Amino acid sequence: MERVKVLGISASPRKNGNSRFLLETALESAKAAMPDVVETEIYVMGTKQFHGCIGCFKCAESAGECVFKKDDFGILRDKWLEADSVIYSIPVYHMGIPGQFKSFIDRLGNTLYFKLGGLKKHFKPIGVITQGAHIFAGQEQVMMAMINHALVMGGVVVTSVMLSL
């Protein structure tokens, strides 16, 4: 049977915390379900640097390459493209997606559109875990943004979990 690559992205600006714990738990469960098939990798954004998209559209002129080449975007973009499935774990601090993660999402959409003419692996399963400090922290708003992201990227949301910690 062919291997399935599942990429877990901890969108927290912290290196360790609830987002990473929940993501590791989800990845362990995926691996346990089919240990001979599922291959997992975790990417922690809290240790990386991402410039925000400045809307210059140089990516349109350069086959999807961003003007910001000295940050960690290209590495994560390539991991995202190679993965068969992606699970995001996103903390909600104040009604939205953390800035560092939003920068990645913005640039991913633009560079994939201009680099590839759209996503080549259609229907890529995308799982989303959101967590906030209380029930009114904005988890639903972030979840809706990520469902829209999955659809725009040609993927499909396979699960969604919202937690108040």
C-alpha positions in Angstrom: 0.0 0.0 0.0 1.2 3.5 -0.8 2.4 5.7 2.0 0.3 8.7 3.1 2.2 11.8 4.3 0.3 13.8 6.9 1.8 17.2 7.7 0.8 18.8 11.1 1.3 22.5 11.4 1.3 24.1 14.8 0.3 27.7 14.1 1.2 29.0 17.5 3.8 31.6 17.9 4.9 29.6 21.0 7.3 26.7 20.5 5.4 24.5 23.0 1.8 24.8 24.3 -1.7 23.6 23.8 -1.6 23.8 20.0 1.4 21.6 19.7 0.0 19.1 22.3 -3.3 18.8 20.5 -1.6 18.4 17.2 0.8 15.8 18.4 -2.2 13.9 19.8 -4.0 14.1 16.4 -0.9 12.9 14.5 -0.3 10.0 16.9 -3.9 8.9 16.4 -3.6 9.1 12.6 -0.4 7.0 12.8 -1.9 4.5 15.2 -4.9 4.0 12.8 -2.6 2.7 10.0 1.0 2.5 11.2 2.3 0.9 8.0 0.7 3.5 5.8 0.7 6.8 7.6 3.8 8.9 7.8 3.6 12.1 10.0 5.6 15.2 10.3 5.1 18.2 12.6 6.1 21.8 11.8 6.1 24.3 14.6 5.8 27.9 13.4 6.8 29.3 16.8 10.5 28.8 16.0 10.3 30.3 12.5 10.1 33.6 10.7 7.5 34.6 8.1 7.2 37.9 6.4 3.7 39.1 5.6 2.5 39.4 2.0 2.8 42.9 0.7 0.7 42.5 -2.4 3.5 43.3 -4.8 2.5 40.5 -7.1 6.2 39.8 -7.9 5.2 36.1 -7.5 3.1 36.5 -10.6 6.1 37.7 -12.6 8.5 35.1 -11.2 6.6 31.8 -11.4 5.4 32.0 -7.9 8.6 32.9 -6.1 8.1 35.5 -3.4 10.3 38.5 -3.0 11.0 37.5 0.6 13.5 34.7 0.2 15.3 34.8 3.6 12.5 33.5 5.8 11.0 30.1 6.4 8.1 30.3 4.0 9.6 28.3 1.1 10.4 25.4 3.3 6.9 25.1 4.7 5.3 25.7 1.3 7.2 22.8 -0.1 6.3 20.6 2.8 2.6 21.6 2.4 2.8 20.7 -1.3 4.4 17.3 -0.7 1.9 16.3 2.0 -1.1 14.2 1.1 -3.0 15.7 4.0 -2.6 18.6 6.4 -3.7 19.2 9.9 -3.6 22.7 11.3 -3.7 23.4 15.1 -4.4 27.1 15.6 -4.6 29.0 18.9 -7.1 31.9 19.0 -5.8 34.7 21.1 -8.1 37.5 20.1 -10.8 36.7 17.5 -8.5 35.6 14.7 -5.6 33.7 13.2 -2.2 34.5 14.7 -0.3 36.9 12.5 2.7 34.6 11.7 0.3 31.9 10.5 -1.8 34.4 8.5 1.3 35.6 6.7 1.9 32.0 5.6 -1.7 31.4 4.5 -1.7 34.7 2.4 1.6 33.9 0.7 0.7 30.2 0.2 -2.4 31.1 -1.7 -0.7 33.6 -4.0 2.5 31.6 -4.7 0.6 28.4 -5.4 -1.8 30.2 -7.8 1.0 31.8 -9.7 3.5 29.0 -9.4 1.3 26.1 -10.2 -1.8 27.6 -11.7 -3.7 26.2 -8.7 -3.3 23.2 -6.5 -2.4 20.0 -8.4 -3.5 17.6 -5.6 -7.2 18.4 -5.6 -9.3 17.3 -2.6 -6.3 17.3 -0.3 -7.8 16.5 3.2 -7.3 19.4 5.6 -8.1 19.0 9.3 -8.4 22.0 11.6 -8.1 22.2 15.4 -8.8 25.6 17.0 -8.5 26.4 20.7 -9.1 29.5 22.7 -9.2 30.7 26.3 -13.0 30.7 26.5 -16.1 30.0 24.4 -16.2 33.5 23.0 -12.5 33.8 21.9 -13.3 33.5 18.2 -12.7 29.8 17.5 -15.7 29.8 15.1 -14.4 32.7 13.1 -11.0 31.1 12.7 -12.7 27.8 11.8 -14.7 29.5 9.1 -11.6 31.1 7.7 -9.8 27.8 7.6 -12.8 26.0 5.9 -12.7 28.8 3.2 -8.9 28.4 2.9 -9.3 24.6 2.4 -11.9 25.2 -0.3 -9.9 27.9 -2.1 -6.8 25.7 -2.1 -8.7 22.8 -3.7 -8.9 20.8 -0.5 -11.7 19.5 1.6 -12.2 19.9 5.3 -12.3 16.4 6.9 -12.7 17.4 10.5 -13.0 20.4 12.7 -12.6 20.7 16.4 -13.0 23.8 18.5 -11.9 23.8 22.1 -12.0 26.2 25.0 -9.1 25.6 27.3 
